[in-house]
Amino acid sequence: MGKVDCVRWPGCEVWFWANDHREPHFHVASPGNWEIRVFFGTEPPHYDVLWEVGRIPRKQLKRFLNDVSKNREALYLEWDEKVVVED
């Protein structure tokens, strides 16, 4: 697992799985509440909910996705550095 350095969501864990699959993405979790997978290869970036017990704060999510858009190039660099794509 590689920590994502160029985008942060306070109180959440943000990471790449070291061995993962394409479309470039990372995971964000609020421990014990929810986990999403964020795909940054599209504009705007999109996400899917992997699991949810607590509510995902939608206003914060919108701001976070905006940060993802602004940092797309850095995310691609981190993806290339930290992820080995499984075929």
Buried (B, 14 or more C-beta within 10 A) or exposed (E): EBEBBBBEBEEBBBBBBEEBEEEBBBBBBBEEBBBBBBBBBEEEBBBEEEEEEEEBBEEBBEEBBEEBBEBBEBBBEBBEEBBEEEE
